């Protein structure tokens, strides 16, 4: 009987270890995706910037209302194509919560627009989903 309990305890501990490692890896993947987005946007890489978003995206941005993938990517493209202005984002990730194939990220975006050195801080909540290609993409987000 003790051997059976030990086996169950060992199995339970192994499952905890495996799952904790997977969650940590997923959180790292999501952090990396957000950092890649920042580099893509700051480098005026429209395709790279849009790749963070799922085709099923629904987003809410204060003052802009609700938008889908096509609208958000068009907005990004328009900004990056503007030769008279420069945009630079920085990022502060506050928290990443993983629940199997869905994740929630609380974060702040810091945007600097030149000329004029206009700066803004956008606090947001991003909902990621691990898609069929294995990549985490944003399916919902709110920015305020």
VENVEN-V854296 format. One line per field, one symbol per residue. ss: DSSP state (h for helix, s for strand, l for the rest). phi: phi as a letter, one per 30 degrees, with the letter a starting at -180 (. if undefined). A space follows every 50 residues. Layout:
ss: ???
phi: ???
//
This chain:
ss: lhhhhhhhhhhhhhhhhhhhhhhhhhhhhhhhhhhhhhhhhhlllhhhhh llssssssssslllsssshhhhhhhhhhhhhllllssssssssssssssl lssssssssssssslllssssssssssssslllllssssssssl
phi: .dddddddddddddddddddddddddddedededdddeddddcicddddd ddcddcebbbbeicidacedddddddedddddddbbbbcbbbddabccbi cbbbbcabcccccbdjhdbbccdbbcccbddddicdbdcbabbb
//
